[in-house]
Amino acid sequence: MCPHTQRSLATIFNVPNQLTTLRLLLAVVLFGFIAWEFYLVSLTLFIVAAGTDWLDGYWARKYGQVTTLGRMLDPFADKVIICGTFTFLVAVPAMSQVPWGLRAWMVVVILGRELLITALRSFMEERGADFSAKMAGKLKMVLQCVAAGFCLLLLSYREPAEGPLAIREAPDWIWAGMVISVWAAVLLTAYSGITYLLAAVRLLRR
């Protein structure tokens, strides 16, 4: 392999992109553990995966390793792990029994917003418009991670011996944290989606 090819491959598969790839692999393992009802293990994997999201962005900015592949792969990995985690969580029968907990329509809002923004960003950037992430979008991601973490923590109190719908008495702060973070994440998800949509309309009118 020639030195130029080696340098090109080293640039493409730099540390940030390796971390993003690791996050995708962790997402697959995470979904398996949720399906197998190992919720504390799933919570640990989710925290590690979310941590790589922060780390790869920090590394890319600090060492000037931002690449075209990374700009495409990083948000894709984020959407896979967030949308996938909420999809698997809402499929857990015990979750539907939690008062004010995660519901199917909430996951539809999250999935719909991500699909909409992905389509809008692709459409606008093809026309040379700046459609970078806004603060509401970044905060939305944080709240979604917190909400998913609380859902996994609450589900870890499920009693397998008592059937799929049985949950031990979890501490009040876990239930409260789950309710607040889930509803806040859904509301901010909807708000940020509307914000991006209005921004796209303004750009199209120019």
C-alpha positions in Angstrom: 0.0 0.0 0.0 1.4 3.4 -1.0 2.2 6.0 1.6 -0.5 8.4 0.2 -3.2 5.7 0.5 -2.0 4.9 4.1 -2.3 8.6 5.0 -5.7 8.9 3.4 -7.0 5.8 5.4 -5.4 7.2 8.6 -7.3 10.5 8.0 -10.6 8.8 7.3 -10.4 6.3 10.2 -9.0 8.7 12.7 -9.8 8.5 16.5 -13.1 10.4 16.3 -14.4 8.2 13.5 -13.3 5.1 15.4 -15.2 6.2 18.5 -18.3 6.9 16.4 -18.0 3.4 14.9 -17.6 2.0 18.4 -20.8 3.8 19.4 -22.7 2.1 16.6 -21.4 -1.3 17.7 -22.3 -0.5 21.3 -25.8 0.4 20.2 -26.3 -3.1 18.7 -25.1 -4.8 21.9 -27.2 -2.4 24.0 -30.4 -3.3 22.1 -29.7 -6.9 22.7 -29.3 -6.5 26.4 -32.5 -4.4 26.6 -34.3 -7.2 24.7 -32.8 -9.8 27.2 -34.0 -7.6 30.1 -30.5 -6.9 31.5 -31.4 -3.3 32.3 -28.5 -2.3 34.6 -26.0 -3.6 32.0 -28.0 -1.7 29.3 -27.8 1.4 31.4 -24.0 1.1 31.7 -23.6 0.5 28.0 -25.8 3.5 27.2 -23.7 5.8 29.4 -20.5 4.6 27.8 -22.0 5.1 24.3 -23.3 8.5 25.2 -19.8 9.3 26.6 -18.2 8.5 23.2 -20.5 11.0 21.6 -19.0 13.8 23.7 -15.5 12.4 23.4 -15.4 12.1 19.6 -16.7 15.6 19.1 -14.2 17.0 21.7 -11.3 15.1 20.1 -12.2 16.2 16.5 -12.3 19.9 17.5 -9.3 19.8 19.7 -7.0 18.1 17.2 -8.5 19.3 14.0 -9.7 15.9 12.9 -13.1 16.9 11.6 -13.8 14.9 8.4 -16.7 14.7 5.9 -17.2 11.0 7.0 -17.4 12.1 10.6 -19.9 14.8 9.9 -22.2 12.2 8.3 -21.5 9.3 10.6 -21.7 11.1 14.0 -25.3 12.3 13.7 -26.3 8.9 12.2 -24.8 7.1 15.2 -26.7 9.5 17.5 -30.0 8.8 15.8 -29.5 5.1 15.8 -28.7 4.9 19.5 -31.4 7.3 20.7 -34.2 6.2 18.4 -33.3 2.6 18.8 -33.1 2.8 22.6 -36.5 4.5 22.9 -38.0 2.0 20.5 -36.8 -1.0 22.5 -37.8 0.7 25.8 -41.4 1.4 24.7 -41.7 -2.3 23.6 -41.1 -3.4 27.2 -44.5 -4.3 28.6 -43.6 -3.0 32.1 -43.0 0.5 30.7 -46.7 0.8 29.7 -47.7 0.2 33.3 -45.6 3.1 34.7 -47.8 6.2 35.4 -46.9 9.1 33.1 -44.1 7.0 31.7 -42.8 6.5 28.1 -45.5 5.9 25.6 -45.6 4.9 21.9 -46.7 8.4 20.7 -43.7 9.9 22.4 -41.4 7.7 20.5 -43.2 8.6 17.3 -42.6 12.3 18.0 -38.8 11.6 18.6 -38.5 9.4 15.4 -40.6 11.9 13.3 -38.5 14.9 14.4 -35.2 13.1 13.6 -36.4 12.0 10.1 -37.7 15.5 9.4 -34.5 17.2 10.4 -32.4 14.8 8.5 -34.4 15.4 5.3 -34.4 19.2 5.8 -30.6 19.3 6.5 -29.8 17.3 3.4 -32.1 19.5 1.3 -30.8 22.8 2.6 -27.1 21.9 2.5 -27.4 20.7 -1.1 -28.3 24.4 -1.8 -25.4 25.7 0.2 -27.4 26.9 3.2 -26.0 26.7 6.7 -28.2 24.3 8.6 -26.0 23.5 11.6 -27.2 22.3 14.9 -28.9 24.8 17.2 -28.7 25.0 21.0 -32.3 23.6 21.3 -31.2 20.6 19.3 -28.1 20.0 21.5 -30.1 20.4 24.7 -32.7 18.0 23.3 -30.0 15.3 22.8 -28.9 15.8 26.5 -32.5 15.5 27.8 -33.1 12.4 25.6 -30.1 10.7 27.0 -31.1 11.6 30.6 -34.7 10.3 29.9 -33.4 7.0 28.4 -31.1 6.5 31.4 -33.9 7.0 33.9 -36.2 4.6 32.0 -33.5 1.9 32.1 -32.8 2.6 35.8 -36.5 2.3 36.6 -36.9 -0.9 34.6 -34.0 -2.4 36.6 -36.5 -2.6 39.5 -38.6 -5.1 37.6 -39.2 -8.4 39.3 -38.8 -11.2 36.7 -40.3 -13.8 39.0 -43.6 -11.9 39.3 -44.2 -11.6 35.6 -43.4 -9.2 32.8 -45.5 -6.3 34.2 -44.3 -6.4 37.8 -42.0 -3.7 39.0 -40.6 -3.4 42.6 -41.3 -0.2 44.5 -38.6 2.1 43.0 -37.4 5.1 44.9 -39.7 8.1 44.3 -36.8 10.2 42.9 -36.2 7.6 40.1 -39.9 7.7 39.0 -40.0 11.5 39.3 -36.7 11.9 37.4 -38.0 9.6 34.7 -41.3 11.4 34.3 -39.8 14.9 34.3 -37.0 14.0 31.9 -39.2 12.0 29.5 -41.8 14.7 29.2 -39.2 17.5 29.0 -37.3 15.6 26.3 -40.5 15.0 24.2 -41.5 18.7 24.5 -38.1 20.0 23.6 -37.9 17.5 20.8 -41.1 18.9 19.3 -40.0 22.5 19.9 -36.6 22.0 18.3 -38.2 20.3 15.3 -40.5 23.3 14.8 -37.6 25.7 15.2 -35.6 23.9 12.5 -38.7 23.8 10.2 -39.2 27.5 10.6 -35.6 28.2 9.9 -35.8 26.1 6.7 -38.9 28.1 5.6 -37.0 31.4 6.2 -34.1 30.1 4.2 -36.3 29.0 1.3 -38.0 32.4 1.1 -34.7 34.2 0.6 
